[in-house]
Amino acid sequence: MARVLLFGPLRDLAGWRERQVEGGSIAALRAAISAEDPELALALAGPGVQVALDQALVRGDAAVGAASEVAFLPPMSGG
């Protein structure tokens, strides 16, 4: 199982920060946690949400190992 982390408003919406989730890819993990919470599913599919796999930003889908850490990051702004 991969370690899944949610940050900022995603964490607040889900009501949890860290969870072990079964899935062999980022898409599978996203689907697994989205199936539990329709509001979180919409937020994760929203613009600007980024994904870090083992502390490196990734775009698109990627394979996830059992010891992987996957973090879903909310849209960020700054100046």
C-alpha positions as CSV (number, residue, x, y, z in Angstrom):
1,M,0.0,0.0,0.0
2,A,1.2,3.5,-0.8
3,R,1.3,6.3,1.7
4,V,-1.1,9.0,0.5
5,L,-0.9,12.6,1.9
6,L,-3.4,15.4,1.4
7,F,-2.5,19.0,2.1
8,G,-4.3,22.3,2.7
9,P,-7.9,22.5,1.6
10,L,-7.8,18.9,0.2
11,R,-6.9,17.7,3.7
12,D,-9.7,19.8,5.3
13,L,-12.2,18.6,2.8
14,A,-11.3,14.9,3.3
15,G,-11.0,15.1,7.1
16,W,-7.7,13.2,7.0
17,R,-4.1,14.0,6.2
18,E,-2.4,10.6,5.7
19,R,-3.7,7.2,4.7
20,Q,-2.4,3.9,3.3
21,V,-4.2,3.2,0.0
22,E,-3.9,0.3,-2.4
23,G,-3.2,1.1,-6.0
24,G,-0.5,0.5,-8.6
25,S,-0.6,4.0,-10.2
26,I,-1.5,7.5,-9.3
27,A,-4.7,7.2,-11.3
28,A,-5.7,4.1,-9.3
29,L,-4.9,5.9,-6.0
30,R,-6.9,8.9,-7.1
31,A,-9.8,6.7,-8.1
32,A,-9.7,4.8,-4.8
33,I,-9.9,7.9,-2.6
34,S,-12.3,9.6,-4.9
35,A,-14.8,6.7,-4.7
36,E,-15.1,7.4,-1.0
37,D,-16.0,11.1,-1.2
38,P,-17.6,12.8,-4.2
39,E,-16.6,16.3,-3.0
40,L,-13.0,15.2,-2.6
41,A,-13.2,13.6,-6.1
42,L,-14.2,17.0,-7.6
43,A,-11.4,18.8,-5.7
44,L,-8.8,16.3,-6.8
45,A,-9.9,16.7,-10.5
46,G,-9.8,20.5,-10.2
47,P,-7.4,22.7,-12.0
48,G,-4.0,23.3,-10.3
49,V,-4.0,20.2,-8.2
50,Q,-0.5,18.7,-8.4
51,V,0.9,15.3,-7.5
52,A,4.2,14.5,-5.9
53,L,5.5,10.9,-6.1
54,D,8.3,10.3,-3.6
55,Q,8.7,14.1,-3.2
56,A,9.1,14.8,-6.9
57,L,6.3,16.5,-8.9
58,V,4.9,14.3,-11.6
59,R,2.5,15.1,-14.5
60,G,0.0,12.5,-15.7
61,D,0.0,8.9,-14.5
62,A,2.9,7.1,-13.0
63,A,3.5,3.7,-11.4
64,V,3.3,3.6,-7.6
65,G,5.2,1.1,-5.5
66,A,4.1,-0.3,-2.2
67,A,6.6,1.9,-0.4
68,S,5.8,5.0,-2.4
69,E,4.6,8.3,-0.9
70,V,2.0,10.2,-3.0
71,A,1.1,13.7,-2.1
72,F,-1.9,15.6,-3.6
73,L,-1.1,19.3,-3.4
74,P,-3.8,22.0,-3.7
75,P,-3.4,24.8,-6.2
76,M,-0.8,27.3,-5.0
77,S,-0.4,31.0,-5.5
78,G,2.2,33.4,-4.5
79,G,4.1,36.3,-5.5
